[in-house]
């Protein structure tokens, strides 16, 4: 969320009152671990603190969650607000459903583990996805046959212009593949404060047909899996092929899986019989990882940046010394290679700042 700058200097009394820090390093606040500084930085631990900060009318402003879906290519010449809203609550709806609400600053994986510990079903396939709860509706995060829209009820969001809290429901969010109203017509207009999901308390709908879940369950010797078993399988799979951001800088999947017209896919299939695709009506979703791997990028390193050796879709800060610009330029080389060979233009999933 960015706007044109109104003030270049914040009054000293505001620094003291709100603990605003100047020339603040963001290296520990992004999972790529790249060095970038924000002109001003403040943490908001409540909605009231957030409102007070926004009343400063300072811009540009960047709202920062878990830092897992962002790439800083330069210093941020504005105010970064780190959102630290915490809390999880549950309300029984009927004999088989519960409404679970999590504040925006809750870690997503920890939240999913909380639901599983309570035997609330629905989010188990989304285990170990990095980031915080507040960003999940923006991207409509998904994995292994599940997206948050499948269980999303509503979210509370702060209208930046009016400073009023609004409730935005499932229909209003207009969820699509890694997309929502928060990335289109409502971009930069709201700050998500909390998210509510409708989950099952029994009679869970177990999804094991996506990815390698069924194979992993078989390896674990499990024939009739529970939601806890599915979560364990998903965690095992992700840990086996995705690097831990705490150990090597990355933001998970760097690119979206492109969707192309069926006619274009059929033409490509004749030229590249081994190409993978998942039909959906008149369109086909092509795995970006497959495209990247088959243009020779899997495991390839240039300077401080590389495509991960086990998952081509993940770009890593291989030496820990990469700049955001180096990572961005590396991703551009991948985009150009895929477009040249397959005529498909990859779209970055990571937000570029």
Beta strands, then each sheet from edge to edge (+ up, - down):
strand 1: 21-25
strand 2: 37-44
strand 3: 61-64
strand 4: 70-71
strand 5: 76-83
strand 6: 88-94
strand 7: 97-103
strand 8: 142-143
strand 9: 146-147
strand 10: 152-159
strand 11: 165-169
strand 12: 190-200
strand 13: 249-253
strand 14: 259-261
strand 15: 278-280
strand 16: 283-285
strand 17: 301-302
strand 18: 305-307
strand 19: 314-317
strand 20: 351-352
sheet 1: 1+ 2- 5- 3-
sheet 2: 4+ 20+
sheet 3: 6+ 7- 12+ 10- 11+
sheet 4: 8+ 9-
sheet 5: 13+ 19- 18+ 17-
sheet 6: 14+ 16- 15+
end
